[in-house]
């Protein structure tokens, strides 16, 4: 069974089997609409028992990568039509294995994050006008990240602290839609190791960006949003460039 993203000693047989099949689907080993091999033969190919295989296939069907057809077994779905951003870490790893840069993919992902940030800040500005804005959660999250940065926290701790700031900003918008939209982006940041390393290479710079956010929150005007986003854009460009060179 081939290795892949995030493999570890703690990974269960079902998780390893699921990952191997998912990677095969993304690599195009099985075309959309194609039926997977018979269960017994497929289990032997993967080196697992049929119980493990069934559990893995069930997970992939729940993720919409496979469709179950009565009497036909599992049919491959076109992941480009049914899946979401949760596949980006696997796709990125496949590109890197082929010697292809994931810089453009990362740049697009970060642009999506910036556009969501603009929407969030606009929503916050409107709530400030309506006197319904509470920024205490953002201030607490920013303070927590600053403490992590000053103490030389681990990459995982920095990522969680920064994503905590993002979560607090989204909470302040009062919009469940924006939170649900950004959740897949946050998932990729957690899972894609080269991206996390690039984003959190200089935590002091991120802390400075947070301070700019707090300064804007003191008087949240729509006209000042481009200034806040420009700092994020500058850091995103540097992050994408660093990932391209890795």
Buried (B, 14 or more C-beta within 10 A) or exposed (E): BEEBBBBEEEBEBBBBBBBBBBBBBBBEEBEBEEEBBEBEEBBBEBEBEEEBBBBBBBBBBEBEBBBEEEEEBBBBBEBEEEBEBEBBBBBBBBBEEEEEBBBEBBBEBBEBBBEBBBBBBBBBBBBBEEEEBEBEBBBEBBBBBBEBBEEEBEBEBBBBBBBBBBBBBBBBBBBEEBBEBBBBBBBBBBBBBBBBBBBBBEBEBBBBBBEBBEEBBEEBEEEBBEEBBEBBBEBBEBBBBBBBEB
